[in-house]
Amino acid sequence: MLSPRTLRNLKREFDRSALAKVGVALVALVVFVAVFAPLLAPHDPTAQSLDDKRLPPLGFSGTENQTTTERVNGTVQVVNETVTVNATADHPLGTNALGQDMLSRVIYGARTSLLVGLLGTLLAAVVGVPVGLVAGYVRGRVDDALMRSADVMLAFPSLVLAIALVGLWGRAAIRVPDPFVVAGLAPGMPRTFTLPGTVIVVVGLVNWVWFARVARGEALALRDEEYVKAARSLGASDPFVLRRHVLPNSATPILVLATIQVAAIVLLESALSYLGFSGTELSWGFDIAQGRDYLATAWWISTMPGIAIVLTVIGINLLGDWLRDALDPGIEGEGGGGA
């Protein structure tokens, strides 16, 4: 529960920061789209219509190479011609090479990216925060052993380590029933959406070290505070002191780091999807990969999900800056290296 002082700081910083308003608006929009994707998407994102393939977005026109055969003087000849393809209001963001609606795919891709970002960050915090608190509170050999293991993790690039772990464990995909479709509120939409389970575990294990480092720094600073010494002198056990005193007073930098890590994990998930390691086809990174062969003729296939990624990451980072400035201006610059 946030204290009245914390709420006042959040409100004051929000009122005087235009960027905070932009960040909150972007994040709120992406969350709204992700939650209500079946109700907002105009078409089934997996439905194919080859007659409508590579349609441009509204306001643009495209070209399509068509091959026809003609009989000239008794000889069949192949004729290649370039025809103009016009946009249609039925597909405001155009379609991909399979005739799938890009607006619907961008909407459903928000659900995948946000779920992976939030669940991956939660797993990273669950693993990293206890490790960091114990290392900083106990110190000595325990600190050395835990932090050296973190240093080993940091020696590997995040994307390379994630690819190695996905290759080791395989692409486990979890099919989750869509409550709106099951309830009959969105007929014609996919009844389930795929949650890339392996990717969530992998991004959590790749990013736990940042939480461990921040938590360790807080534990080192707090272990010599008077209230911690008083609790120990009264016979409180180390787990009790960590849970009751150290963890609550370390929450602010951990919360700010978690916000930044959500953005970092969204980017990491998009990279894994682009490379084909995600396990789901309703992902922004997957759509970017599908459009890379059509950048010259159908640029929108890759551009539309790319814009969605940029806006989402910008919104989350602006939200993190607002929380950092409002909750503890003294931690400015810390934690961002993990992203």
C-alpha positions in Angstrom: 0.0 0.0 0.0 1.5 3.3 -1.1 1.8 6.0 1.6 0.1 9.4 1.3 3.5 11.0 0.8 4.3 8.7 -2.0 1.0 9.3 -3.7 1.6 13.1 -3.4 5.1 12.7 -5.0 3.7 10.7 -7.8 0.9 13.2 -8.5 3.3 16.2 -8.2 5.8 14.7 -10.7 3.0 13.7 -13.0 1.4 17.2 -13.1 4.7 18.9 -14.0 6.0 16.4 -16.5 4.6 16.2 -20.0 6.7 13.2 -20.7 5.2 11.3 -17.8 1.7 12.0 -19.2 2.9 10.7 -22.6 4.3 7.6 -21.1 1.3 6.8 -19.0 -1.0 7.3 -22.0 1.1 5.0 -24.3 1.3 2.3 -21.7 -2.4 2.6 -20.9 -3.2 2.3 -24.6 -1.1 -0.8 -25.1 -2.5 -2.5 -22.0 -6.0 -1.7 -23.1 -5.4 -3.1 -26.6 -3.7 -6.2 -25.2 -6.5 -7.0 -22.8 -9.4 -6.4 -25.2 -7.7 -7.6 -28.4 -10.6 -9.9 -29.5 -13.1 -7.0 -29.2 -10.9 -4.5 -30.9 -9.4 -6.5 -33.8 -11.5 -6.1 -37.0 -10.5 -9.5 -38.4 -9.2 -12.9 -37.2 -5.5 -12.3 -37.2 -4.8 -15.8 -38.5 -7.3 -15.8 -41.3 -5.8 -15.9 -44.8 -7.1 -14.3 -48.0 -4.7 -14.6 -50.9 -7.0 -12.4 -53.0 -6.2 -9.5 -50.5 -2.5 -10.2 -50.1 -0.1 -7.2 -49.7 -2.7 -4.5 -49.6 -1.2 -1.2 -48.6 -2.4 0.9 -45.6 -4.9 3.7 -46.1 -3.4 6.7 -47.8 -0.8 4.6 -49.7 -0.7 2.6 -52.9 1.4 -0.4 -53.8 2.5 -2.3 -56.8 2.2 -6.0 -57.5 3.9 -8.1 -60.2 1.4 -10.3 -62.0 2.2 -13.0 -64.4 -0.2 -14.0 -67.2 -0.1 -16.2 -70.2 -1.2 -15.1 -73.7 -1.5 -17.1 -76.9 0.2 -15.2 -79.8 0.2 -16.8 -83.2 -0.4 -20.2 -81.7 2.4 -19.8 -79.2 1.8 -19.4 -75.4 3.8 -16.5 -74.0 4.3 -15.5 -70.4 3.7 -11.8 -69.8 4.9 -10.0 -66.7 3.2 -6.7 -65.8 3.1 -4.4 -62.8 -0.3 -3.4 -61.5 -1.2 -0.8 -58.9 -2.8 -2.0 -55.7 -5.0 0.4 -53.9 -5.7 0.5 -50.1 -9.1 -0.5 -48.7 -10.9 0.7 -45.5 -11.4 -2.9 -44.6 -7.7 -3.2 -43.9 -6.5 0.2 -42.6 -3.0 -1.0 -41.9 -2.8 -3.2 -45.0 -2.3 -6.9 -45.2 0.7 -9.3 -45.3 1.8 -11.8 -47.9 -0.9 -14.2 -46.8 -3.7 -11.6 -46.9 -3.8 -11.4 -43.0 -5.0 -8.1 -41.6 -2.0 -6.2 -40.2 -4.1 -4.1 -37.7 -5.5 -7.3 -36.2 -2.0 -8.8 -36.0 -0.5 -5.7 -34.3 -3.4 -5.7 -31.8 -2.9 -9.4 -30.9 0.9 -9.0 -30.9 0.6 -6.5 -28.0 -0.9 -9.2 -25.9 2.1 -11.5 -26.5 4.7 -8.8 -25.9 3.2 -7.5 -22.7 2.6 -10.9 -21.2 6.2 -12.0 -21.9 7.5 -8.6 -20.6 5.5 -8.7 -17.3 5.8 -12.4 -16.6 9.5 -12.5 -17.5 10.2 -9.5 -15.3 8.3 -11.1 -12.4 10.4 -14.3 -12.8 13.6 -12.3 -12.9 12.6 -10.4 -9.8 11.6 -13.5 -7.9 15.0 -15.1 -8.7 17.2 -12.0 -8.5 15.9 -10.1 -5.5 16.4 -12.8 -2.9 19.8 -13.6 -4.2 20.9 -9.9 -4.0 19.4 -9.4 -0.6 21.1 -12.4 0.9 24.4 -11.5 -0.7 24.4 -8.0 0.5 23.1 -8.8 4.0 25.3 -11.8 4.8 28.4 -10.6 2.8 31.6 -12.6 3.1 31.9 -15.8 1.1 28.2 -16.0 0.4 28.3 -12.6 -1.2 31.4 -13.6 -3.3 29.9 -16.8 -4.5 26.5 -15.3 -5.5 27.9 -12.2 -7.1 30.5 -14.2 -9.1 27.8 -16.3 -10.5 26.0 -13.1 -11.5 29.2 -11.9 -13.2 29.4 -15.1 -15.2 25.8 -14.5 -16.4 26.8 -10.9 -17.4 29.7 -12.2 -19.4 27.3 -13.6 -22.0 25.3 -11.3 -24.3 21.6 -11.5 -23.4 20.4 -12.5 -26.9 23.1 -15.2 -27.4 22.4 -16.7 -23.9 18.6 -16.7 -24.6 19.0 -18.4 -28.0 21.2 -21.1 -26.3 18.7 -21.7 -23.6 15.8 -21.9 -26.1 17.8 -24.3 -28.2 18.5 -26.4 -25.2 14.9 -26.6 -23.9 12.9 -26.3 -27.0 10.0 -24.0 -27.8 7.3 -24.8 -25.3 4.0 -23.0 -26.1 1.1 -22.8 -23.7 -2.4 -22.4 -25.2 -4.6 -20.2 -23.0 -8.3 -20.0 -23.7 -9.5 -16.5 -24.6 -12.1 -15.5 -22.1 -13.9 -13.1 -24.5 -14.2 -15.7 -27.2 -15.2 -18.5 -24.8 -17.9 -16.2 -23.4 -19.2 -15.6 -26.9 -18.3 -11.9 -27.0 -16.0 -12.1 -29.9 -17.2 -14.7 -32.4 -14.9 -15.5 -35.2 -11.7 -14.8 -33.3 -9.2 -17.4 -32.2 -10.5 -19.4 -29.2 -7.0 -19.6 -27.7 -3.8 -17.5 -27.7 -0.4 -18.9 -27.4 1.9 -18.0 -24.5 5.6 -18.7 -25.3 6.4 -20.5 -22.0 10.1 -21.2 -22.8 10.7 -17.6 -23.8 9.2 -16.3 -20.5 11.5 -18.6 -18.5 14.5 -17.7 -20.6 14.1 -14.0 -20.4 13.6 -14.2 -16.7 16.8 -16.3 -16.2 18.7 -13.9 -18.4 17.7 -10.8 -16.6 17.7 -11.9 -12.9 21.3 -10.6 -12.4 20.2 -6.9 -12.7 17.7 -7.4 -9.9 20.3 -9.2 -7.8 22.8 -6.3 -8.2 20.3 -3.6 -7.3 19.0 -5.6 -4.3 22.5 -6.3 -3.1 23.4 -2.6 -3.1 20.3 -1.8 -1.1 21.0 -4.6 1.4 24.5 -3.4 1.9 23.3 0.1 2.7 20.4 -1.1 5.0 22.2 -3.7 7.0 23.9 -1.1 9.2 20.8 1.0 9.8 19.7 1.4 13.4 16.4 -0.3 13.0 18.0 -3.3 11.5 20.6 -3.5 14.3 17.8 -3.1 16.9 15.8 -6.0 15.4 18.9 -8.2 15.5 19.6 -7.2 19.1 16.1 -8.2 20.0 16.7 -11.7 18.7 15.1 -11.4 15.3 16.3 -14.0 12.8 18.0 -13.0 9.6 15.1 -14.2 7.4 12.7 -12.1 9.5 14.9 -9.0 9.2 15.3 -9.4 5.5 11.6 -9.9 5.0 10.3 -7.3 7.5 12.9 -4.5 7.2 15.3 -4.9 4.3 13.0 -5.9 1.5 10.3 -3.2 2.1 12.9 -0.5 2.2 14.5 -1.8 -1.0 11.2 -1.7 -2.9 11.7 1.7 -4.7 14.8 1.0 -6.8 13.5 -2.5 -7.5 10.2 -1.2 -8.7 11.9 1.3 -11.0 14.3 -1.4 -12.3 11.3 -3.7 -13.0 9.7 -1.0 -15.1 12.8 -0.6 -17.2 13.2 -4.4 -17.5 9.7 -4.8 -18.9 10.8 -2.7 -21.9 14.1 -4.6 -22.2 12.3 -7.9 -22.2 9.8 -6.7 -24.8 12.7 -6.0 -27.1 14.4 -9.3 -26.3 11.1 -11.2 -27.0 10.8 -9.4 -30.3 14.3 -10.3 -31.2 13.7 -14.0 -30.4 10.5 -14.0 -32.3 12.2 -12.4 -35.3 14.8 -15.2 -35.3 12.0 -17.8 -35.0 12.5 -18.9 -31.4 9.3 -17.7 -29.9 6.8 -20.5 -30.5 3.9 -18.2 -31.5 3.1 -16.5 -34.8 1.1 -13.7 -33.2 4.1 -11.6 -32.2 5.5 -8.3 -33.4 8.9 -9.8 -34.0 7.5 -12.6 -36.1 5.6 -10.2 -38.3 8.8 -8.1 -38.8 10.6 -11.3 -39.9 7.7 -12.2 -42.3 8.0 -8.8 -44.0 11.8 -8.6 -44.5 11.5 -10.1 -48.0 9.0 -7.5 -49.0 10.6 -4.3 -47.8 10.9 -2.8 -51.3 7.3 -3.6 -52.3 5.3 -4.0 -49.1 7.2 -2.1 -46.4 4.2 -1.9 -44.1 4.4 -5.6 -43.2 7.5 -5.0 -41.1 7.0 -1.3 -40.4 3.6 -1.5 -38.6 4.7 -4.0 -35.8 8.1 -2.1 -35.7 6.2 1.1 -34.9 4.2 -0.7 -32.2 7.5 -1.9 -30.5 9.0 1.5 -30.6 5.9 3.2 -29.0 5.6 0.5 -26.4 9.2 0.7 -25.3 9.2 4.5 -25.3 6.0 4.5 -23.2 7.4 2.0 -20.6 10.7 3.9 -20.3 8.9 7.2 -19.8 6.8 5.5 -17.2 9.9 4.3 -15.5 11.4 7.7 -15.5 8.3 9.2 -13.9 8.4 6.5 -11.1 12.2 7.1 -10.6 11.8 10.9 -10.3 8.8 10.7 -8.1 9.8 7.9 -5.7 13.5 8.5 -5.3 15.4 11.1 -7.4 18.6 10.0 -5.8 18.6 6.7 -7.8 18.7 8.4 -11.2 20.8 6.5 -13.6 20.9 3.3 -11.6 19.4 0.1 -13.1 19.3 1.4 -16.6 22.3 -0.6 -17.6 20.4 -3.8 -17.5 18.2 -2.7 -20.4 
